[in-house]
Amino acid sequence: MQDNDAQVIEQALAGNQQAYRILTERHRPSVFHIVYKIVRDRETANDLVQETFMKAFSSLASYRSEYRFSTWLYKIAANCAIDHLRKRRIQVLSLEGQMDRDSSGRTIEVPDYSYHPEHDLVRKEQRFNIEEAIDSLPKKYREVIVYRHKEDKSYEEIADLLGIPIGTVKARIFRARELLKKKLKSI
């Protein structure tokens, strides 16, 4: 049969459409069997058999005759079926939809590796240290920092609120930042 396959392949490569039909009819039952064993659904298996032959015939020129044609074709079939399962599995694990259940009825949970409690703890500790440092500033520096960075006020608004010139606001903010840097470095 291998010799016979080699002759038919040569005819197919020469453009003989009947040769393609012969190869398809000869190997279709075995290809279907391989694919069906993997996907376990007749309709899907039939679709994948068609896909297998399309892939095989489109790359028939790359087939090397020192190997059995059937082995080469069955490898393509198995890869088609496995690729189909991979694509289907990716779609099933959508985080947007409802929680899926596996064959035993248990809910499938997807682990969240993005959450790092130690990062949250470090951020909370930093915020606490900053708050503590701001609270320890003298009142005139604390006021301008709170207005500028917590309440997001402009220099003009701060000057109006405190009844001081804009230049004084800028100087106090600069001085408050310097004091904060020193306090936070020591922590």
CNS distance restraints for C-alpha pairs under 8 A (distance, minus, plus):
assign (resid   1 and name CA) (resid   5 and name CA) 5.99 0.50 0.50
assign (resid   2 and name CA) (resid   6 and name CA) 6.20 0.50 0.50
assign (resid   2 and name CA) (resid  68 and name CA) 6.41 0.50 0.50
assign (resid   2 and name CA) (resid  69 and name CA) 7.17 0.50 0.50
assign (resid   3 and name CA) (resid   7 and name CA) 6.47 0.50 0.50
assign (resid   4 and name CA) (resid   8 and name CA) 6.32 0.50 0.50
assign (resid   5 and name CA) (resid   9 and name CA) 5.96 0.50 0.50
assign (resid   5 and name CA) (resid  23 and name CA) 7.40 0.50 0.50
assign (resid   5 and name CA) (resid  69 and name CA) 6.97 0.50 0.50
assign (resid   6 and name CA) (resid  10 and name CA) 6.26 0.50 0.50
assign (resid   6 and name CA) (resid  65 and name CA) 6.95 0.50 0.50
assign (resid   6 and name CA) (resid  69 and name CA) 7.81 0.50 0.50
assign (resid   7 and name CA) (resid  11 and name CA) 6.38 0.50 0.50
assign (resid   8 and name CA) (resid  12 and name CA) 6.13 0.50 0.50
assign (resid   8 and name CA) (resid  19 and name CA) 5.41 0.50 0.50
assign (resid   8 and name CA) (resid  20 and name CA) 7.83 0.50 0.50
assign (resid   8 and name CA) (resid  22 and name CA) 7.59 0.50 0.50
assign (resid   8 and name CA) (resid  23 and name CA) 7.23 0.50 0.50
assign (resid   9 and name CA) (resid  13 and name CA) 6.09 0.50 0.50
assign (resid   9 and name CA) (resid  19 and name CA) 6.96 0.50 0.50
assign (resid   9 and name CA) (resid  20 and name CA) 7.85 0.50 0.50
assign (resid   9 and name CA) (resid  23 and name CA) 7.88 0.50 0.50
assign (resid   9 and name CA) (resid  60 and name CA) 7.97 0.50 0.50
assign (resid  10 and name CA) (resid  14 and name CA) 6.23 0.50 0.50
assign (resid  11 and name CA) (resid  15 and name CA) 6.58 0.50 0.50
assign (resid  11 and name CA) (resid  16 and name CA) 5.49 0.50 0.50
assign (resid  11 and name CA) (resid  19 and name CA) 5.97 0.50 0.50
assign (resid  12 and name CA) (resid  16 and name CA) 4.83 0.50 0.50
assign (resid  12 and name CA) (resid  17 and name CA) 6.44 0.50 0.50
assign (resid  12 and name CA) (resid  18 and name CA) 7.66 0.50 0.50
assign (resid  12 and name CA) (resid  19 and name CA) 4.98 0.50 0.50
assign (resid  12 and name CA) (resid  20 and name CA) 5.71 0.50 0.50
assign (resid  13 and name CA) (resid  60 and name CA) 7.37 0.50 0.50
assign (resid  13 and name CA) (resid  61 and name CA) 6.95 0.50 0.50
assign (resid  16 and name CA) (resid  20 and name CA) 7.13 0.50 0.50
assign (resid  17 and name CA) (resid  21 and name CA) 6.61 0.50 0.50
assign (resid  18 and name CA) (resid  22 and name CA) 6.25 0.50 0.50
assign (resid  19 and name CA) (resid  23 and name CA) 6.29 0.50 0.50
assign (resid  20 and name CA) (resid  24 and name CA) 6.16 0.50 0.50
assign (resid  20 and name CA) (resid  57 and name CA) 7.89 0.50 0.50
assign (resid  21 and name CA) (resid  25 and name CA) 6.08 0.50 0.50
assign (resid  22 and name CA) (resid  26 and name CA) 5.96 0.50 0.50
assign (resid  23 and name CA) (resid  27 and name CA) 6.14 0.50 0.50
assign (resid  24 and name CA) (resid  28 and name CA) 5.46 0.50 0.50
assign (resid  24 and name CA) (resid  53 and name CA) 7.19 0.50 0.50
assign (resid  25 and name CA) (resid  29 and name CA) 7.78 0.50 0.50
assign (resid  27 and name CA) (resid  31 and name CA) 6.14 0.50 0.50
assign (resid  27 and name CA) (resid  70 and name CA) 7.37 0.50 0.50
assign (resid  28 and name CA) (resid  32 and name CA) 5.96 0.50 0.50
assign (resid  28 and name CA) (resid  49 and name CA) 7.33 0.50 0.50
assign (resid  29 and name CA) (resid  33 and name CA) 6.18 0.50 0.50
assign (resid  30 and name CA) (resid  34 and name CA) 6.32 0.50 0.50
assign (resid  30 and name CA) (resid  74 and name CA) 8.00 0.50 0.50
assign (resid  31 and name CA) (resid  35 and name CA) 6.20 0.50 0.50
assign (resid  31 and name CA) (resid  49 and name CA) 6.42 0.50 0.50
assign (resid  31 and name CA) (resid  73 and name CA) 7.78 0.50 0.50
assign (resid  31 and name CA) (resid  74 and name CA) 6.14 0.50 0.50
assign (resid  31 and name CA) (resid  77 and name CA) 6.25 0.50 0.50
assign (resid  32 and name CA) (resid  36 and name CA) 5.83 0.50 0.50
assign (resid  32 and name CA) (resid  45 and name CA) 6.39 0.50 0.50
assign (resid  32 and name CA) (resid  46 and name CA) 6.85 0.50 0.50
assign (resid  32 and name CA) (resid  49 and name CA) 5.93 0.50 0.50
assign (resid  33 and name CA) (resid  37 and name CA) 6.14 0.50 0.50
assign (resid  34 and name CA) (resid  38 and name CA) 6.70 0.50 0.50
assign (resid  34 and name CA) (resid  74 and name CA) 7.32 0.50 0.50
assign (resid  34 and name CA) (resid  77 and name CA) 7.09 0.50 0.50
assign (resid  34 and name CA) (resid  78 and name CA) 6.61 0.50 0.50
assign (resid  35 and name CA) (resid  39 and name CA) 6.24 0.50 0.50
assign (resid  35 and name CA) (resid  40 and name CA) 7.99 0.50 0.50
assign (resid  35 and name CA) (resid  45 and name CA) 5.63 0.50 0.50
assign (resid  35 and name CA) (resid  48 and name CA) 7.09 0.50 0.50
assign (resid  35 and name CA) (resid  49 and name CA) 7.11 0.50 0.50
assign (resid  35 and name CA) (resid  77 and name CA) 6.26 0.50 0.50
assign (resid  35 and name CA) (resid  78 and name CA) 6.13 0.50 0.50
assign (resid  35 and name CA) (resid  81 and name CA) 5.71 0.50 0.50
assign (resid  36 and name CA) (resid  40 and name CA) 5.02 0.50 0.50
assign (resid  36 and name CA) (resid  41 and name CA) 6.29 0.50 0.50
assign (resid  36 and name CA) (resid  42 and name CA) 6.49 0.50 0.50
assign (resid  36 and name CA) (resid  45 and name CA) 5.19 0.50 0.50
assign (resid  38 and name CA) (resid  78 and name CA) 7.64 0.50 0.50
assign (resid  38 and name CA) (resid  81 and name CA) 6.37 0.50 0.50
assign (resid  38 and name CA) (resid  82 and name CA) 7.25 0.50 0.50
assign (resid  39 and name CA) (resid  44 and name CA) 7.22 0.50 0.50
assign (resid  39 and name CA) (resid  45 and name CA) 6.62 0.50 0.50
assign (resid  39 and name CA) (resid  81 and name CA) 6.42 0.50 0.50
assign (resid  39 and name CA) (resid  85 and name CA) 7.08 0.50 0.50
assign (resid  40 and name CA) (resid  45 and name CA) 7.50 0.50 0.50
assign (resid  41 and name CA) (resid  45 and name CA) 5.93 0.50 0.50
assign (resid  42 and name CA) (resid  46 and name CA) 6.13 0.50 0.50
assign (resid  43 and name CA) (resid  47 and name CA) 6.41 0.50 0.50
assign (resid  44 and name CA) (resid  48 and name CA) 6.14 0.50 0.50
assign (resid  45 and name CA) (resid  49 and name CA) 6.07 0.50 0.50
assign (resid  45 and name CA) (resid  81 and name CA) 7.86 0.50 0.50
assign (resid  46 and name CA) (resid  50 and name CA) 6.47 0.50 0.50
assign (resid  47 and name CA) (resid  51 and name CA) 6.35 0.50 0.50
assign (resid  48 and name CA) (resid  52 and name CA) 5.95 0.50 0.50
assign (resid  48 and name CA) (resid  77 and name CA) 7.50 0.50 0.50
assign (resid  48 and name CA) (resid  80 and name CA) 6.55 0.50 0.50
assign (resid  48 and name CA) (resid  81 and name CA) 6.58 0.50 0.50
assign (resid  49 and name CA) (resid  53 and name CA) 6.37 0.50 0.50
assign (resid  49 and name CA) (resid  77 and name CA) 6.93 0.50 0.50
assign (resid  50 and name CA) (resid  54 and name CA) 6.22 0.50 0.50
assign (resid  51 and name CA) (resid  55 and name CA) 6.13 0.50 0.50
assign (resid  51 and name CA) (resid  80 and name CA) 7.44 0.50 0.50
assign (resid  52 and name CA) (resid  56 and name CA) 6.02 0.50 0.50
assign (resid  52 and name CA) (resid  73 and name CA) 7.71 0.50 0.50
assign (resid  52 and name CA) (resid  76 and name CA) 6.16 0.50 0.50
assign (resid  52 and name CA) (resid  77 and name CA) 5.22 0.50 0.50
assign (resid  52 and name CA) (resid  80 and name CA) 6.46 0.50 0.50
assign (resid  53 and name CA) (resid  57 and name CA) 5.89 0.50 0.50
assign (resid  54 and name CA) (resid  58 and name CA) 6.02 0.50 0.50
assign (resid  55 and name CA) (resid  59 and name CA) 6.32 0.50 0.50
assign (resid  55 and name CA) (resid  76 and name CA) 7.65 0.50 0.50
assign (resid  56 and name CA) (resid  60 and name CA) 5.70 0.50 0.50
assign (resid  56 and name CA) (resid  73 and name CA) 6.56 0.50 0.50
assign (resid  56 and name CA) (resid  76 and name CA) 7.01 0.50 0.50
assign (resid  59 and name CA) (resid  63 and name CA) 7.15 0.50 0.50
assign (resid  63 and name CA) (resid  69 and name CA) 7.64 0.50 0.50
assign (resid  63 and name CA) (resid  72 and name CA) 7.61 0.50 0.50
assign (resid  65 and name CA) (resid  69 and name CA) 7.29 0.50 0.50
assign (resid  67 and name CA) (resid  71 and name CA) 7.47 0.50 0.50
assign (resid  67 and name CA) (resid  72 and name CA) 7.46 0.50 0.50
assign (resid  68 and name CA) (resid  72 and name CA) 6.58 0.50 0.50
assign (resid  69 and name CA) (resid  73 and name CA) 6.09 0.50 0.50
assign (resid  70 and name CA) (resid  74 and name CA) 5.93 0.50 0.50
assign (resid  71 and name CA) (resid  75 and name CA) 6.18 0.50 0.50
assign (resid  72 and name CA) (resid  76 and name CA) 6.54 0.50 0.50
assign (resid  73 and name CA) (resid  77 and name CA) 6.30 0.50 0.50
assign (resid  74 and name CA) (resid  78 and name CA) 6.13 0.50 0.50
assign (resid  75 and name CA) (resid  79 and name CA) 6.16 0.50 0.50
assign (resid  76 and name CA) (resid  80 and name CA) 6.15 0.50 0.50
assign (resid  77 and name CA) (resid  81 and name CA) 6.34 0.50 0.50
assign (resid  78 and name CA) (resid  82 and name CA) 6.15 0.50 0.50
assign (resid  79 and name CA) (resid  83 and name CA) 5.95 0.50 0.50
assign (resid  80 and name CA) (resid  84 and name CA) 6.17 0.50 0.50
assign (resid  81 and name CA) (resid  85 and name CA) 6.37 0.50 0.50
assign (resid  82 and name CA) (resid  86 and name CA) 6.23 0.50 0.50
assign (resid  83 and name CA) (resid  87 and name CA) 6.21 0.50 0.50
assign (resid  84 and name CA) (resid  88 and name CA) 6.17 0.50 0.50
assign (resid  85 and name CA) (resid  89 and name CA) 5.99 0.50 0.50
assign (resid  86 and name CA) (resid  90 and name CA) 6.26 0.50 0.50
assign (resid  87 and name CA) (resid  91 and name CA) 6.49 0.50 0.50
assign (resid  88 and name CA) (resid  92 and name CA) 6.30 0.50 0.50
assign (resid  89 and name CA) (resid  93 and name CA) 6.54 0.50 0.50
assign (resid  90 and name CA) (resid  94 and name CA) 7.29 0.50 0.50
assign (resid  92 and name CA) (resid 100 and name CA) 7.24 0.50 0.50
assign (resid  93 and name CA) (resid 100 and name CA) 7.31 0.50 0.50
assign (resid  93 and name CA) (resid 110 and name CA) 7.78 0.50 0.50
assign (resid  95 and name CA) (resid  99 and name CA) 7.83 0.50 0.50
assign (resid  99 and name CA) (resid 107 and name CA) 6.49 0.50 0.50
assign (resid  99 and name CA) (resid 108 and name CA) 6.73 0.50 0.50
assign (resid  99 and name CA) (resid 109 and name CA) 7.51 0.50 0.50
assign (resid 100 and name CA) (resid 107 and name CA) 5.86 0.50 0.50
assign (resid 100 and name CA) (resid 108 and name CA) 5.75 0.50 0.50
assign (resid 101 and name CA) (resid 105 and name CA) 5.24 0.50 0.50
assign (resid 101 and name CA) (resid 106 and name CA) 5.24 0.50 0.50
assign (resid 101 and name CA) (resid 107 and name CA) 4.42 0.50 0.50
assign (resid 101 and name CA) (resid 108 and name CA) 5.49 0.50 0.50
assign (resid 102 and name CA) (resid 106 and name CA) 5.69 0.50 0.50
assign (resid 102 and name CA) (resid 107 and name CA) 6.55 0.50 0.50
assign (resid 102 and name CA) (resid 108 and name CA) 6.40 0.50 0.50
assign (resid 116 and name CA) (resid 120 and name CA) 6.81 0.50 0.50
assign (resid 117 and name CA) (resid 121 and name CA) 6.20 0.50 0.50
assign (resid 118 and name CA) (resid 122 and name CA) 6.16 0.50 0.50
assign (resid 119 and name CA) (resid 123 and name CA) 6.19 0.50 0.50
assign (resid 120 and name CA) (resid 124 and name CA) 6.11 0.50 0.50
assign (resid 121 and name CA) (resid 125 and name CA) 6.07 0.50 0.50
assign (resid 122 and name CA) (resid 126 and name CA) 6.12 0.50 0.50
assign (resid 123 and name CA) (resid 127 and name CA) 6.18 0.50 0.50
assign (resid 124 and name CA) (resid 128 and name CA) 6.11 0.50 0.50
assign (resid 125 and name CA) (resid 129 and name CA) 6.14 0.50 0.50
assign (resid 126 and name CA) (resid 130 and name CA) 6.16 0.50 0.50
assign (resid 127 and name CA) (resid 131 and name CA) 6.09 0.50 0.50
assign (resid 128 and name CA) (resid 132 and name CA) 6.04 0.50 0.50
assign (resid 129 and name CA) (resid 133 and name CA) 6.06 0.50 0.50
assign (resid 129 and name CA) (resid 184 and name CA) 7.31 0.50 0.50
assign (resid 129 and name CA) (resid 187 and name CA) 7.88 0.50 0.50
assign (resid 130 and name CA) (resid 134 and name CA) 6.10 0.50 0.50
assign (resid 130 and name CA) (resid 180 and name CA) 7.92 0.50 0.50
assign (resid 130 and name CA) (resid 184 and name CA) 7.20 0.50 0.50
assign (resid 131 and name CA) (resid 135 and name CA) 6.11 0.50 0.50
assign (resid 132 and name CA) (resid 136 and name CA) 6.30 0.50 0.50
assign (resid 133 and name CA) (resid 137 and name CA) 6.68 0.50 0.50
assign (resid 133 and name CA) (resid 180 and name CA) 6.24 0.50 0.50
assign (resid 133 and name CA) (resid 183 and name CA) 6.37 0.50 0.50
assign (resid 133 and name CA) (resid 184 and name CA) 7.04 0.50 0.50
assign (resid 134 and name CA) (resid 142 and name CA) 6.02 0.50 0.50
assign (resid 134 and name CA) (resid 145 and name CA) 7.75 0.50 0.50
assign (resid 134 and name CA) (resid 180 and name CA) 6.97 0.50 0.50
assign (resid 135 and name CA) (resid 142 and name CA) 6.81 0.50 0.50
assign (resid 137 and name CA) (resid 141 and name CA) 6.16 0.50 0.50
assign (resid 137 and name CA) (resid 142 and name CA) 5.37 0.50 0.50
assign (resid 137 and name CA) (resid 176 and name CA) 7.37 0.50 0.50
assign (resid 137 and name CA) (resid 179 and name CA) 7.65 0.50 0.50
assign (resid 137 and name CA) (resid 180 and name CA) 7.92 0.50 0.50
assign (resid 138 and name CA) (resid 142 and name CA) 6.04 0.50 0.50
assign (resid 139 and name CA) (resid 143 and name CA) 6.03 0.50 0.50
assign (resid 140 and name CA) (resid 144 and name CA) 6.81 0.50 0.50
assign (resid 140 and name CA) (resid 172 and name CA) 7.44 0.50 0.50
assign (resid 141 and name CA) (resid 145 and name CA) 6.34 0.50 0.50
assign (resid 141 and name CA) (resid 172 and name CA) 5.72 0.50 0.50
assign (resid 141 and name CA) (resid 173 and name CA) 6.62 0.50 0.50
assign (resid 141 and name CA) (resid 175 and name CA) 7.37 0.50 0.50
assign (resid 141 and name CA) (resid 176 and name CA) 5.14 0.50 0.50
assign (resid 142 and name CA) (resid 146 and name CA) 6.11 0.50 0.50
assign (resid 142 and name CA) (resid 176 and name CA) 7.12 0.50 0.50
assign (resid 143 and name CA) (resid 147 and name CA) 6.16 0.50 0.50
assign (resid 144 and name CA) (resid 148 and name CA) 5.95 0.50 0.50
assign (resid 144 and name CA) (resid 158 and name CA) 6.92 0.50 0.50
assign (resid 144 and name CA) (resid 169 and name CA) 6.82 0.50 0.50
assign (resid 144 and name CA) (resid 172 and name CA) 6.87 0.50 0.50
assign (resid 144 and name CA) (resid 173 and name CA) 5.98 0.50 0.50
assign (resid 145 and name CA) (resid 149 and name CA) 5.72 0.50 0.50
assign (resid 145 and name CA) (resid 150 and name CA) 7.43 0.50 0.50
assign (resid 145 and name CA) (resid 173 and name CA) 6.09 0.50 0.50
assign (resid 145 and name CA) (resid 176 and name CA) 6.89 0.50 0.50
assign (resid 145 and name CA) (resid 177 and name CA) 7.93 0.50 0.50
assign (resid 146 and name CA) (resid 150 and name CA) 4.99 0.50 0.50
assign (resid 146 and name CA) (resid 151 and name CA) 6.39 0.50 0.50
assign (resid 147 and name CA) (resid 151 and name CA) 4.89 0.50 0.50
assign (resid 147 and name CA) (resid 152 and name CA) 6.20 0.50 0.50
assign (resid 147 and name CA) (resid 153 and name CA) 5.55 0.50 0.50
assign (resid 147 and name CA) (resid 158 and name CA) 6.60 0.50 0.50
assign (resid 148 and name CA) (resid 152 and name CA) 4.85 0.50 0.50
assign (resid 148 and name CA) (resid 153 and name CA) 4.92 0.50 0.50
assign (resid 148 and name CA) (resid 154 and name CA) 6.59 0.50 0.50
assign (resid 148 and name CA) (resid 155 and name CA) 7.48 0.50 0.50
assign (resid 148 and name CA) (resid 158 and name CA) 7.48 0.50 0.50
assign (resid 149 and name CA) (resid 153 and name CA) 7.50 0.50 0.50
assign (resid 153 and name CA) (resid 157 and name CA) 5.93 0.50 0.50
assign (resid 153 and name CA) (resid 158 and name CA) 6.35 0.50 0.50
assign (resid 154 and name CA) (resid 158 and name CA) 6.29 0.50 0.50
assign (resid 155 and name CA) (resid 159 and name CA) 6.13 0.50 0.50
assign (resid 155 and name CA) (resid 166 and name CA) 6.16 0.50 0.50
assign (resid 155 and name CA) (resid 169 and name CA) 6.57 0.50 0.50
assign (resid 155 and name CA) (resid 170 and name CA) 7.16 0.50 0.50
assign (resid 156 and name CA) (resid 160 and name CA) 6.23 0.50 0.50
assign (resid 156 and name CA) (resid 166 and name CA) 6.20 0.50 0.50
assign (resid 157 and name CA) (resid 161 and name CA) 6.11 0.50 0.50
assign (resid 158 and name CA) (resid 162 and name CA) 6.10 0.50 0.50
assign (resid 158 and name CA) (resid 166 and name CA) 7.94 0.50 0.50
assign (resid 158 and name CA) (resid 169 and name CA) 7.05 0.50 0.50
assign (resid 159 and name CA) (resid 163 and name CA) 5.53 0.50 0.50
assign (resid 159 and name CA) (resid 164 and name CA) 5.02 0.50 0.50
assign (resid 159 and name CA) (resid 165 and name CA) 5.69 0.50 0.50
assign (resid 159 and name CA) (resid 166 and name CA) 5.42 0.50 0.50
assign (resid 159 and name CA) (resid 169 and name CA) 6.24 0.50 0.50
assign (resid 160 and name CA) (resid 164 and name CA) 6.88 0.50 0.50
assign (resid 164 and name CA) (resid 168 and name CA) 6.56 0.50 0.50
assign (resid 164 and name CA) (resid 169 and name CA) 7.11 0.50 0.50
assign (resid 165 and name CA) (resid 169 and name CA) 6.60 0.50 0.50
assign (resid 166 and name CA) (resid 170 and name CA) 6.26 0.50 0.50
assign (resid 167 and name CA) (resid 171 and name CA) 6.17 0.50 0.50
assign (resid 168 and name CA) (resid 172 and name CA) 6.06 0.50 0.50
assign (resid 169 and name CA) (resid 173 and name CA) 6.12 0.50 0.50
assign (resid 170 and name CA) (resid 174 and name CA) 6.11 0.50 0.50
assign (resid 171 and name CA) (resid 175 and name CA) 6.12 0.50 0.50
assign (resid 172 and name CA) (resid 176 and name CA) 5.87 0.50 0.50
assign (resid 173 and name CA) (resid 177 and name CA) 6.10 0.50 0.50
assign (resid 174 and name CA) (resid 178 and name CA) 6.36 0.50 0.50
assign (resid 175 and name CA) (resid 179 and name CA) 6.29 0.50 0.50
assign (resid 176 and name CA) (resid 180 and name CA) 6.15 0.50 0.50
assign (resid 177 and name CA) (resid 181 and name CA) 6.14 0.50 0.50
assign (resid 178 and name CA) (resid 182 and name CA) 6.42 0.50 0.50
assign (resid 179 and name CA) (resid 183 and name CA) 6.25 0.50 0.50
assign (resid 180 and name CA) (resid 184 and name CA) 5.96 0.50 0.50
assign (resid 181 and name CA) (resid 185 and name CA) 6.01 0.50 0.50
assign (resid 182 and name CA) (resid 186 and name CA) 6.57 0.50 0.50
assign (resid 183 and name CA) (resid 187 and name CA) 6.88 0.50 0.50
